[in-house]
Amino acid sequence: MRPARFEYLRPTRPDEVCSALEHDGHTAILAGGQSLLPQLYRRQRRPELVVDIGRVDRLREMTEDGDSLFVGSAVTQRELERAPGIGRMRVLGAALSHIGHVPTRNRGTVGGSVAFADPSAEIPAVLLALDGRVHLISTRGSRSVEAEDLYTDSFRTCLEETEVIGDVEFPLPRPDVTWSFEQYHYRRHAKITVIAGFDPTHSTLRLTIAGAAKTPRSVTLDDVSPGRQSMDVAMTRAESACIRLVEDFADPYGPVSYRRRLVAAATRSAVLASCQGGAQ
């Protein structure tokens, strides 16, 4: 099936993008096209105007400012994966390596993954785990949204129709915090992800799950000290906390009881890895 007829615009400046989004009819943003193009060909979406942001240089920049890495929304996943500074964020590098395949990462963008809001996507999960945020722009100005406030439902965000992601901000992990990334596939397009970050200075354990609820979800456990208590106790606490984050929603790939068992197994692996050195 071919897409329904639409107008196509390829701006080169952010203000042109914002102006185009004020179009009266339905407008869609094209970044890498990994999500939008299949929807267009299946006619799940019928925009009157498609705005291609692939040639907006400002949205293709990556910069470190203070304690954060700012990634333009049109930066591809492969460009971020191969960025020189990714070694300082190995948990993000681990997540990127799990996204599709190299050809899809060459096209898929960081902003596109964040905005598409797939509940099992890797980049939104890392963004939440690191307490990141997105910086939005529109003709009315700019605003920032914390990752924990960004997602409202499966494939839904709090972005307004006239807003576009300018930058995705990933806070740089502290050197003493060790992170791990665990992902289990149970069907071709079904996966469970658990990210664990152990902070020995404050004896806290940050846990984030994706693919087991309608949005990525996180919880932080206090008083986690594997040196003073057995690892089994720490893993049991983490397992119970993550299982409580699992939501019972319609899933054609498996019942909620199976997702809970996968989350439990992935959590134990992630916690063990993070407490023993992790991905970073």
N, C-alpha and C positions, 0 to 999 in steps of 0.2 A: 504494500500500500504506500502511496506517496503522501507527503504532508499536505495539509490544506494550504491554500495560497496565503502568503504573508509578505509584508515589506521587510527589507533587510537593510540594516544600518551598521556601518563599521566606523565608529568614532575613534579619535586619537587622543582625546583629553577627557579627564574625569568629569568636567562640567558639561561636556557634550553628552556623556552617558546619563548624568542626572537629569538633564533637560529632556532627553528622549524618554525617560521613565515617567515623565508627566503626560505622556500621550494618553488621550482619552480612552482608547480601547485597551484590550489585554496585551501586555508587553512581556516578552520573555528575554532573559539575559543568556547569551551564549558565551561560554568560556572555553572549556575543552570539548564540550558536546557529548561526554560519556553518558550523561543522564538525559539531557534535553533531546538529543537527536532520536533516540529510540521512542521517546514519548511523541515526538512530532510524526514519525513514520507510522506509529500505531494510532495516531490522531487522538491520543489521550489529552493532548494539549493543542489548542488551535489559536495561537496568538495572532494578533493583527500585525504586530511589529516584533522582529527579532533584533536585539541589539548585541552585536559581537564586540566583546571587550578585549579580544586577543591582541590588538595593536595599541592598546593604551599603555604606554611605557610606564607611567606612574604606578599602574597596578601590577607591574611585572618586577618590582623592586624588592630586594631583601636587605634589611639593615638591622644591625644590632645597636640598640640604644639603651644604655644603662644595664639593667638586669633582664632585658627581654629581647627576643628575636621577633622582628616585625616582617611578616611575609605578605606581599601584595596578593590580592585575591586571584589574579591571573597567572601567578607563578605555578608552573606545573609540578606535580608530585615528584617527577623524576628530577627536575631542577633542584627542588628542596632536598631530595635524597642525596644528591651529589654535591651539595653546597659545602664549602670548606669548613664552616662552623658546625656542621651537623654532628661532628664527633663529640661536641660538648653536650649534645642532646641525644644520646644513644637510644633512649626509650622512644623518641620520635622517629629516629632512623629505623628502629626495629618495626614500628608500626607501619611506616611507609613501605618497607620491604614485603609486607603481607598484603598490600593492596593489589589485587588483580595480577597483572603481568607487566613487564617492562613496556611493551607497546601501549598498554592502557595508561600507565603512569606517564608516558611521554605526552599524552593528550589531556588526561584528567588534571584539574587544577585544585589547589588547596582551598580556595574560596568556594569553588563549586561543590566540593565534598562537604564543607561546613554548611553551606546554604541548602543543599539537597536534604540534609537531615535524616539520612538513612540510620535507623536506630542501631544497626550493627556495624556502622562505618568506623574505621580506625582513627582517622584524624579528629573527629569530634570527641572521641573517647580520650585521646591524649590531651586535647585542649582542656577538657573538663578536669582530668587528673592533675594537670599542672596549674589549675586555677587561671586559665587564660581568658582572653576576651577578644571581641571583634570590634573594629572601628568602622562605623557605617557613615556613608555620605549621601547627601541628597541636595536638592536645590535650597532646602531650608537650613542647611548647615551640616554639622556632624554630631554624632553621639557614639558612646561606647556602651557595649552590653557585655556583662560578665557571662562566661560560658554556662554557669549554673542557671542563668535566667534566659538563655537563648532559645532553648527548645521547649515547645509547648505540647507536642504530640508527635507521633510517627510522621516523618516527612513534613513537619510543620515547625516554623520558627516565629519569633516575634518581629521579624523584619516587616516593614510596611512595603506596599507595592512600589512606592517611589524611592525606596532606599536600595543601595548596593553596598556590598562589603568592600571597603577600601583596603584594610589590612587585617590580618589575623595575627594576634599577639600571643606568642608562646613565652612565658617566663622561663628564664634559664634555670635549670635545677641547681640547687646548692651542691657543692662537691661531696659533702658528707651524706647526702641522701641517695640511697641506692634504689634503682627502679628495675622492675622486670615486666615483661610483656608475654602473656600466654594466650594462645588462641586455639580453639578446638572447632573443627568443621564437622557437622553431623549430617549435612546434605550439601548438594552442589552450591546452593546460594544461602545456606544457613550456617551461622557461626556464632560462637560465644567467645568473647574477649574479656580477660581480667588483667588489669594493670595494678601493680602494687608498688608503693614507694615507702621505704622504711627510713625513718629519721631517728638515728640513734641519739642525737643530741637532746631531742625533746621526747623521746620514747613514744613516737606516734607512728601509725601505719595508715597510709592513705590507700584506699581501695576504690577502683572504678570498674564498672562492668558495662559491656555493650552487647546488644543482641538478645538480651533476656528481659527487656522492658521496652516500653514505647519510646523512651529516650535514654541516652547514656546516663548512668546514675553513679554517685560516689558516696562514700562514707569514710570517716576518719576515726580510728580507734586510738584511745589514749592508754598510757601505761603498758605499752608493749615492749618488753625487755627480754629477748630470748636468752640473754646471759644470766638472768635471774630466775627465769621460769622456763619450763621445758618448751621446746619448739612445738610439740603437740598441742599444748595449751594455746599458744599464739595462733596456730593454724585453725584450731577449733573455733576460737572466737571470730577469726576472720571469715571462716566458712559460714558460720551462723549469720554474721552481719550481711554477707553478700547474698545469701539465700533469701533474706528478708527483702532485698531489693528487686527480686524477680517478680514480674507481673504476670498475671494470668490473662493473656489475650489470645485471640484466634491466631493460630500458627499452623499453616498447612504442612510444616515439616516435622512437627513433633509436639507432644503434650507438654504442659507446664512442668509436670513431674520430671520429665526427661531433661528439660532445661535446667531445673534445679540441680539435678545430679551432675550435669556438665559444669555448671557454675561452681559447685563444690569441689570438683576435681581440679578445675583450672585455678581456683583460688588457692588451694593447697600448694600447687606447683609454683604459682606466682609468689606467694608469701615465702616459701622456702628459698626461691631464687633471690628475692630482694633482700632477705635477711642474711644471705650468704654472699652478697656482692652484687647481684643483679646485672642489668644491662648497663647500668651507669653507677 
